[in-house]
Amino acid sequence: MHNIFKHDRDDLLELLAGMLKRAEISDRKRKAQRLLQAAENSVQQYLLEKEARFQRGNVRKSLLLLLRAAERGDSKSSLLALMSTSAPGTLEYLSQRAERIWAPLGLGVLFQGDLADWAQTATQNELAKMLLHCCAEGRQFIEGRQRPHGKNSAGKFEPVVLGLADGAGGKNSEKYPIVYTNPDFKPLPQISNAGRPTVDTEVDLILHLANDWYRITETFEAGGVSDENPLVEFITSVFRWADIKNVSYALRVYWAELKARKARSAPDILPDTTTVAAP
């Protein structure tokens, strides 16, 4: 595999062997090689997931632009122009939504064929109706923000696009369920949570690296964000080699989730320490 860390492989193996020595782990040369290979695989998976989320975020932005334009009553030419410049994947998503909900919602003839071709022949009202129903899965009531004098601004219903409404993610918004246009629609998980940096993919990477470390070294020490914990030293080193940010914050999120899920006996975030995988 191509060395995605862009560092000399022998130098990285030496650093890993040093970590294993400080952790008093035997067979350091072989385990350092296995750790490096596992870390490369985990980071490669992280990069793929990060790119997928980035592309999905761009699709959401395009869907919101199309939805707002349809709500304003923009001309057909303006709607077509927005569709032609939308992010890759946007028209494919709209096409799938249209085919699935066009007939069940009583919107006329069942949508068939290529979306771009259909849009060229549709009227402005038909095109706007399709966008209004297909860009958003539903609506969610979002409470207004608190003003300096203690009175909240008026709340409003926001469109839910790719599982997320603008302003959602706080405790208040959790009180109001999403009202879906199609009750049978199965939404995608939210892209992000408001109010904190989005580190979901970084936490997933830590999960994989923690399992890599446990599987190869047969040790697992939970807690902390400093290199005094050999596992943390391994994780922070991999983040640094791959030039990935927010490791300290992602570690705190990971340990918090670990504690919560361990209390619920969830097996997906903590290596199974009751058995040891064969080397």
N, C-alpha and C positions, 0 to 999 in steps of 0.2 A: 504493500500500500504506500501511496505517496505520503511523505512526512508532512502532515498538515500543520505541524507546530513550527515549521520553518526554522528549526534549530538543528544543530548537528546531532544526529541520532546517538552517537557514542557519548556526547556530553549529557544528553537526557538520561541515558541508561546509568551513567555514573551518579547523577543526581538522585535517581530512583533507588539505586543501591545504597546511597547514603541515608535516605529516608528509612529504608528497611533495616539498616544497621542500627540507627537510633531507636527504632521500634523493637529491636532485639529479635528480628525475624531471620530465620536461617534460609539457606539455599537462595541467597540474594541475587546472584547473577541471573539464574533462570527466571525467578519471580519478577525481577526488574524488566526483563524482556516481555513477559506476559502482561505486566501492568501497562507498559508502553503501548503494546498492541491493543489492549482493551481500551485504553484511554483514547487512542486514535479512532477506534470504532465508535465510541460514545460521543466524541466531539463531532465526528462526521454526521452522525444521526442528529445531533443538536443543530448543526448548520442547515441540514435539510429541513428540519422542522421550523427553524427561524425563517427561512426563505418562504416556506409555505404560509406562515402566519403573516409575513410581510405582504405577500401577494393577496391574501384574503383581506387584509386591511385596506389595500388599494381598491379591491372590488367593492367593499362596503362604502368607501368614499364615492365611488362612481354611482352606486345605487342611490345614495342619498342625494346626489346632484340631480339625477334623473327624476327622483320622487319630488323634490322641491320644484323642479321645472314643470312637472305635470300639475302640481298643486297650484302653481301660479297661472296656469293656462297658457304656457309658452307656445309659440307657433310650432307646426309640424317640422318645419325646417330646422328650428332650434333643437327640438327633441332628437331629430335624426343626427344632427351634428354632435350632440352629446353622446349618443350611442356609438357613433363612429370613432370617438376619441376616448371611450371608456377603457378602463384597465382590462388587461387580458383575463378572460374568464367571466367577465360580467355578462356578456350576451349569452354565453352558455348557461349560466345560472338562470337568467331570465327565461330562456327557452324552456328549461326544465320546469320552472315554476309555472309558466303559462300552460304547458301541456298538462300539468297535474291539476291545476285549479280552474282553468278557463270554463270547462263545462259544469263542474260541481257548483260553482258560484253563479251559474245562470248568466254568464256574460256573452251569450250568443253562440255562434258556431264554434265547435271545438277547434282550438288552435292546432294547426298542423304545418309541417314543412319548416323551412329556414326562417328564423326570426327576422333577420335583416331584410330578406325578400318580402316577407309579410308586411313589415313596417313601411316599406316603400309604397305599397298599394293601399295601406290603411288610411282612414281619414284621421284628422287631428284628434277628434273625440275618441275614436277607437284606440289610437296609439296611447293617448293620455290615460284612458281607462285601464289598458293593459299595465302601464307603468304604475298607476296608483295601486293596483291590486297585487302586482307581482314584485315590486321593489321591496316592500315591507311585509313581514309575516303577520303583523298586528300592531297594536298600540299598547303603551303602558303609561299610567299616570305617574308623573314626576312632580313631587312637591316643590314649591318655589323656594328659592334661597332666602335665608334669614337676613333681614336688613339690619343696619347698625342700631336702629331704635327698637329692635325686637319683633317687628312685624314682618312676617314672611311675604315675599312676592307671590303672586297668584301661580298656582300649579297648573300644569297642562298635560295633555296626552302627547307623548312623543312616539314617532314611528319606531318599531322594532325591526332593525335591519341586521341580518345575520346573527340573530339572537341577542342583540344589544340595543338598548334605547339610550340616546344621549342623555347624560345626567344620572343614569342608573348605576347601581353598584354600592350606594350608601345604605345605611340601615333603614332610612325612611322609605326608600323605593322598594325595599323588600316587602313592605306591607301591602303593596298593590300588585296583584298578579298581572301577567301579560294577557291581553285579550287578543286571541289569534283570529285572523280573518277566516282561516280554515281550521276547524277544531281537530281535523285529522293530521294537520301538519306537524311533523316532528322537527323541532328547531335544532340548529347546531349549537354547541356550547358557546358561551360568550367569549369574545376575543380578549377582553381585559377587564380588570376591576378598577373602578375609578378610585382616586385618592392615594394611590401608591404606584411606584414604578412597576411596569409589567415584567415580572421575572419568572413567569410560569415555565418557560422553556429552560431557563437557567436552573430552576429547582428540579426540573426533570433530569437535566444533565447531572446535577449533584446526586440524584437518586441512582442513576446508572453508574456513576463513578464510585459511589459508596458500595454498591453491589459488586463492582469490579474488585475493589479493595478487599472486601470480605471474602469473595470467592477465591481470590488468589492467596491472601495472607492468612485467612481463617481468623482474623481479629476484627473487632468492631467496637470502637469507643465513641459513645454518643456525646454530643454537646460541644459547645465552644466555637470560636471563630479564629483562634490563634494556632500557630504551628506547634504548640505544645501537644496537641492531639495529632498523632501521625496521620490519621485519616484526613483531618483538616489540612495538614501540610500537603498531602497528595492532591486534594481537591483544589486548593488555592494555587498550587504550582501548575496544574493543568490549565486552569483559567488564565493564568499569567502567560503560559507558553502559547495559548491559542488567542491571546489578546481579547478575552471576554470580560466584560465589565460586571459590576454589581455583585461580586462574589460574596462580600460580607453580608449584604442585605439578603441575598438568596439563601445563604447558610442559615440566617436567623429564621427565615420563613420555613426552611426545610426542617430545622429542629423543632419549631412550633408545630408543624404538621405531623412530624414524627411522634411527638408527645401526644397529640390529640388522637391520631390514628392508632397508636399503640394502646391507648386507653379503650378504644373500641375493638381491639384485637384485629385490626386490618393488616393484612400481610404484604400490601403492595409497596410500602415505603420503607420498611425495615427488613434487612436480610434475615432469613430464617436461621436463627442461631441455635435451633435445636438439632440441626443436622449440618454437616460440613460437606460441601461439594468435593468430589474427587479432583485432585490437581490435574 
